[in-house]
Amino acid sequence: MLLGVDVGMARVGVAASDPDGMLATPVKTLKRDAKKNSDISVLVKLAAEREVRQVFVGLPRSLSGGETASTTMARDYADELANALARASLGVEVRLVDERLTTVSAHRSLREAGLDGRKHRSVVDQVAAVEILQQVLEMRRHGQFAPGQLVFPADSGFGDVS
């Protein structure tokens, strides 16, 4: 099983694959908690309960592919998550995958589904996480079994590969 994660300033969207790795479905939206990292604790718990092998964190880049403040935030979040998963001894990989325009696409999908714009906020992060994970599943179907950049836990001896 795989998890997809869309990290925002206020919320974190989570999606999961089916056991066969064919379809991504929304799981939940977590409130971002930069002080206590309770959202990361929930992700570690989900990874353990669902026997997750890999977590894919969306890496937002500018349209030209450059780094932004959001890119740095996603990298920092992925580092924190990798460290927390390592401390829990779960053996779960964390990988960063390009997610340009997934939130824009998620809002469009929700509009097309007829959901009122004011209600987007509660589910848009889940939809973006689904899009991130579905992109990974498509890449895997085409032979890329480890898409994205691997994030090493701080105490692994390898450091960040950014």
C-alpha positions as CSV (number, residue, x, y, z in Angstrom):
1,M,0.0,0.0,0.0
2,L,1.1,3.6,-0.8
3,L,0.2,7.0,0.6
4,G,0.1,10.3,-1.2
5,V,0.5,13.5,0.8
6,D,-0.3,17.1,-0.3
7,V,1.2,19.5,2.2
8,G,-0.2,23.0,2.6
9,M,0.3,25.8,5.1
10,A,-2.9,25.0,7.0
11,R,-3.9,21.5,5.9
12,V,-2.4,18.1,4.7
13,G,-4.3,16.0,2.3
14,V,-3.9,12.2,2.5
15,A,-4.7,9.6,-0.1
16,A,-4.1,5.8,-0.2
17,S,-3.7,3.2,-2.9
18,D,-5.6,0.0,-3.0
19,P,-3.5,-3.1,-2.2
20,D,-2.9,-3.8,-5.9
21,G,-1.6,-0.3,-6.5
22,M,-4.2,0.5,-9.2
23,L,-6.3,3.3,-7.7
24,A,-5.8,6.2,-5.4
25,T,-8.6,7.2,-3.0
26,P,-9.0,10.1,-0.5
27,V,-8.4,9.2,3.1
28,K,-8.6,12.5,5.1
29,T,-7.5,16.0,5.6
30,L,-5.3,16.8,8.6
31,K,-4.9,20.1,10.2
32,R,-1.3,21.2,9.9
33,D,0.4,21.4,13.3
34,A,3.9,22.8,12.9
35,K,4.5,23.1,16.6
36,K,3.5,19.6,17.9
37,N,3.6,17.7,14.6
38,S,0.4,15.9,15.5
39,D,-0.3,15.6,11.7
40,I,2.9,13.8,11.2
41,S,2.0,11.5,14.1
42,V,-1.3,10.7,12.4
43,L,0.6,9.9,9.2
44,V,2.9,7.5,11.0
45,K,-0.1,5.8,12.6
46,L,-1.8,5.5,9.2
47,A,1.3,4.1,7.7
48,A,1.5,1.4,10.4
49,E,-2.2,0.5,10.3
50,R,-2.3,0.3,6.5
51,E,1.1,-1.5,6.2
52,V,2.4,1.3,3.9
53,R,5.6,0.7,2.0
54,Q,6.1,4.2,0.5
55,V,4.8,7.7,1.1
56,F,4.8,10.2,-1.8
57,V,4.9,13.8,-0.7
58,G,4.0,16.3,-3.4
59,L,6.8,18.7,-4.3
60,P,5.4,22.0,-5.6
61,R,7.6,23.8,-8.0
62,S,7.1,26.9,-10.1
63,L,5.8,26.4,-13.6
64,S,9.4,26.7,-14.9
65,G,10.4,23.9,-12.5
66,G,12.2,26.2,-10.0
67,E,12.2,26.1,-6.2
68,T,9.7,28.2,-4.2
69,A,8.9,28.8,-0.5
70,S,6.3,26.0,-0.9
71,T,9.0,23.7,-2.3
72,T,11.1,24.3,0.8
73,M,8.1,23.7,3.1
74,A,7.4,20.4,1.4
75,R,11.0,19.3,1.6
76,D,11.1,20.1,5.3
77,Y,7.8,18.3,5.9
78,A,9.1,15.2,4.0
79,D,12.3,15.3,6.2
80,E,10.2,15.4,9.4
81,L,8.0,12.6,8.1
82,A,11.0,10.4,7.1
83,N,12.5,10.9,10.6
84,A,9.3,10.1,12.4
85,L,8.8,6.9,10.3
86,A,12.4,5.9,11.0
87,R,11.9,6.4,14.7
88,A,8.8,4.2,14.6
89,S,10.9,1.5,12.8
90,L,8.4,1.1,10.1
91,G,10.8,0.7,7.1
92,V,8.7,3.1,5.0
93,E,10.3,5.1,2.2
94,V,9.4,8.8,1.8
95,R,9.8,10.2,-1.7
96,L,9.2,13.7,-3.1
97,V,7.3,13.8,-6.4
98,D,6.7,16.8,-8.7
99,E,3.2,18.1,-8.2
100,R,2.9,21.2,-10.3
101,L,-0.7,22.3,-10.7
102,T,-2.3,19.4,-8.7
103,T,-4.2,21.9,-6.4
104,V,-5.3,23.9,-9.4
105,S,-6.5,20.7,-11.0
106,A,-8.2,19.5,-7.8
107,H,-10.2,22.8,-7.6
108,R,-11.2,22.3,-11.3
109,S,-12.3,18.7,-10.6
110,L,-14.4,19.8,-7.6
111,R,-16.0,22.6,-9.6
112,E,-16.8,20.2,-12.4
113,A,-18.4,17.8,-9.9
114,G,-20.7,20.7,-8.9
115,L,-19.2,21.3,-5.4
116,D,-19.7,24.8,-4.1
117,G,-16.5,26.8,-4.0
118,R,-16.8,27.5,-0.3
119,K,-16.8,23.7,0.4
120,H,-13.6,23.1,-1.6
121,R,-11.3,23.9,1.3
122,S,-12.4,20.9,3.3
123,V,-11.6,18.4,0.5
124,V,-9.3,20.0,-2.0
125,D,-6.1,18.8,-0.2
126,Q,-7.4,15.2,-0.3
127,V,-8.2,15.5,-4.0
128,A,-4.7,16.9,-4.7
129,A,-3.2,14.0,-2.7
130,V,-5.2,11.6,-4.9
131,E,-3.8,13.3,-8.0
132,I,-0.3,13.1,-6.6
133,L,-0.7,9.4,-5.8
134,Q,-2.5,8.5,-9.1
135,Q,0.4,10.1,-11.0
136,V,2.8,7.8,-9.1
137,L,0.6,4.8,-9.8
138,E,0.7,5.6,-13.5
139,M,4.5,6.0,-13.4
140,R,4.7,2.6,-11.7
141,R,2.5,1.0,-14.4
142,H,5.0,2.3,-16.9
143,G,8.0,0.8,-15.2
144,Q,9.1,3.5,-12.8
145,F,8.8,1.7,-9.5
146,A,10.6,4.3,-7.4
147,P,9.6,7.7,-8.9
148,G,10.7,10.9,-7.3
149,Q,13.5,11.7,-4.9
150,L,14.2,9.5,-1.9
151,V,14.3,11.4,1.4
152,F,16.7,9.8,3.9
153,P,16.0,10.1,7.6
154,A,18.5,12.4,9.4
155,D,20.2,9.5,11.3
156,S,20.5,7.2,8.3
157,G,24.0,8.4,7.5
158,F,23.0,9.3,3.9
159,G,21.6,12.9,4.4
160,D,19.1,14.6,2.2
161,V,19.5,13.9,-1.5
162,S,17.9,17.1,-2.7
